[in-house]
Amino acid sequence: MNSVLELKQLLLTAPRQTLAVAESVTAGHLQARVASVSGASEFFVGGITAYNLSQKVRHLWVNEEHAAKVNCVSPRVAAEMARGVAALFGANIGVATTGYAEPSPEENVSAPMACWAIAQVLPSGEVRLHSGRLEFPGATRIDAQAKLADAVVEELISRLRRWRAET
């Protein structure tokens, strides 16, 4: 089954859930992937590409002091972005990516990489978080962005399956 079709099925199976996306490194690739399936508006409520510190702070409530220290790339920043986008769009699930689409010697980054996070907002208001880090050595900038977006969709599907199995 196409991964985005499976994502749609998982989100629309009772209890239905909605999804919002916050991107930096993937620069809209993740939103485009999610919206590529017919009927995406039934579960995809919106997204934001916040590419710099000021926009992450302003729109996603990322902690400015921490983000400045890590050039906006850390598991904590990704988690704050995921929580923030869920709140911004009133979604049950927020997913976020932040990282480097190409090597950055000044930041000691030798290959494209991303920190990503998925936040599920429960009816109680509690937030479940799942996060990770991905690297794609040798990938071009565009290939890295596409591969990161695809990998995060797969992680989201895996996490949704687990959360469903736990309930």
VMD Tcl script that draws the C-alpha trace (Angstrom):
set ca {
  {0.00 0.00 0.00}
  {1.21 3.53 -0.75}
  {2.55 4.97 2.52}
  {0.46 8.15 2.34}
  {-2.68 6.10 1.69}
  {-1.84 4.03 4.76}
  {-1.27 7.22 6.75}
  {-4.69 8.48 5.64}
  {-6.31 5.19 6.64}
  {-4.67 5.22 10.08}
  {-5.71 8.81 10.75}
  {-9.29 8.34 9.57}
  {-9.96 5.08 11.42}
  {-11.82 5.70 14.68}
  {-10.88 7.55 16.68}
  {-10.22 9.97 13.81}
  {-7.19 12.20 14.20}
  {-5.95 15.32 12.49}
  {-2.40 16.15 11.44}
  {-0.39 19.38 11.24}
  {3.19 19.68 9.96}
  {6.04 22.04 10.90}
  {9.06 21.97 8.63}
  {12.44 23.53 8.38}
  {14.99 21.26 6.69}
  {12.40 19.52 4.50}
  {11.17 22.91 3.23}
  {7.63 21.82 2.34}
  {8.48 18.34 1.03}
  {6.72 16.68 3.99}
  {3.55 18.75 3.56}
  {3.53 18.01 -0.17}
  {3.93 14.29 0.54}
  {1.05 14.28 3.05}
  {-1.20 16.30 0.73}
  {-0.44 14.12 -2.30}
  {-3.30 11.71 -1.55}
  {-6.86 12.46 -2.59}
  {-8.96 13.44 0.41}
  {-6.02 14.76 2.43}
  {-8.20 17.58 3.72}
  {-10.09 14.99 5.77}
  {-7.07 14.68 8.10}
  {-4.41 17.25 7.13}
  {-5.35 20.57 8.73}
  {-2.29 22.61 7.78}
  {1.38 23.23 8.00}
  {4.11 25.79 8.26}
  {7.63 26.04 6.94}
  {9.53 28.03 9.56}
  {13.05 28.26 8.24}
  {14.74 30.52 10.77}
  {14.92 31.05 14.52}
  {12.62 34.07 14.71}
  {9.81 32.31 12.85}
  {10.15 29.13 14.92}
  {9.88 31.22 18.08}
  {7.05 33.42 16.79}
  {4.78 30.76 15.30}
  {5.74 27.50 17.04}
  {6.77 28.73 20.51}
  {10.25 27.22 20.28}
  {12.51 28.20 23.19}
  {14.67 30.95 21.73}
  {17.62 30.58 24.09}
  {18.02 26.84 23.51}
  {17.40 27.05 19.76}
  {20.00 29.80 19.36}
  {22.62 27.64 21.08}
  {22.02 24.68 18.71}
  {21.34 26.60 15.47}
  {17.70 25.41 15.73}
  {18.71 21.74 15.33}
  {18.11 19.40 18.26}
  {15.58 16.82 19.43}
  {14.21 19.46 21.82}
  {13.64 21.98 19.01}
  {11.91 19.31 16.89}
  {9.66 18.36 19.83}
  {8.78 22.00 20.51}
  {7.98 22.49 16.82}
  {5.74 19.38 16.80}
  {3.87 20.51 19.91}
  {3.66 24.04 18.59}
  {2.24 23.12 15.19}
  {-0.37 20.87 16.81}
  {-1.46 23.78 18.99}
  {-1.31 26.31 16.14}
  {-3.65 24.26 13.94}
  {-5.67 22.54 16.69}
  {-4.52 19.12 15.48}
  {-4.35 15.87 17.41}
  {-0.92 15.13 15.93}
  {1.95 17.45 15.09}
  {5.03 16.34 13.20}
  {8.18 18.41 12.73}
  {11.57 18.37 11.03}
  {14.65 20.50 11.58}
  {18.20 19.92 10.45}
  {20.67 20.37 7.62}
  {19.90 19.58 3.98}
  {23.61 19.53 3.16}
  {26.92 19.39 5.02}
  {27.70 22.40 7.19}
  {31.38 22.43 8.19}
  {30.90 25.52 10.39}
  {28.34 23.52 12.43}
  {30.44 20.34 12.32}
  {27.82 18.55 10.20}
  {29.31 16.21 7.62}
  {26.12 14.87 6.00}
  {22.49 15.91 5.52}
  {20.62 15.17 8.75}
  {17.45 15.95 10.61}
  {15.93 15.76 14.01}
  {12.24 14.97 13.80}
  {9.43 14.65 16.30}
  {5.84 13.50 16.46}
  {3.54 14.88 19.17}
  {0.18 13.28 19.85}
  {-2.19 15.43 21.90}
  {-4.45 13.16 23.96}
  {-8.01 14.14 24.99}
  {-6.67 14.73 28.52}
  {-4.27 17.36 27.17}
  {-1.27 15.12 27.82}
  {1.22 15.04 24.94}
  {2.98 11.85 23.84}
  {6.26 12.45 22.05}
  {8.30 10.28 19.75}
  {11.45 11.57 18.08}
  {14.62 10.62 16.34}
  {17.46 11.60 14.08}
  {18.14 10.65 10.47}
  {21.23 11.04 8.29}
  {21.72 10.64 4.55}
  {25.46 10.70 3.79}
  {26.23 11.56 0.19}
  {22.72 12.77 -0.66}
  {22.27 15.99 -2.59}
  {20.28 18.78 -0.95}
  {17.04 17.99 -2.82}
  {17.47 14.22 -2.42}
  {18.11 14.65 1.31}
  {14.95 16.75 1.72}
  {12.84 14.19 -0.15}
  {14.35 11.21 1.68}
  {13.86 12.90 5.05}
  {10.21 13.63 4.23}
  {9.61 10.03 3.15}
  {11.36 8.65 6.23}
  {9.31 10.85 8.57}
  {6.07 9.68 6.91}
  {7.19 6.09 7.57}
  {8.03 6.95 11.21}
  {4.62 8.57 11.61}
  {2.91 5.45 10.25}
  {4.93 3.22 12.58}
  {4.11 5.39 15.60}
  {0.40 5.52 14.75}
  {0.31 1.71 14.49}
  {1.97 1.40 17.92}
  {-0.29 3.94 19.57}
  {-3.35 2.16 18.16}
  {-2.05 -1.20 19.41}
  {-1.58 0.26 22.91}
  {-5.20 1.39 23.19}
}
mol new
graphics top color blue
foreach p $ca { graphics top sphere $p radius 0.5 }
foreach p [lrange $ca 0 end-1] q [lrange $ca 1 end] { graphics top cylinder $p $q radius 0.2 }
display resetview
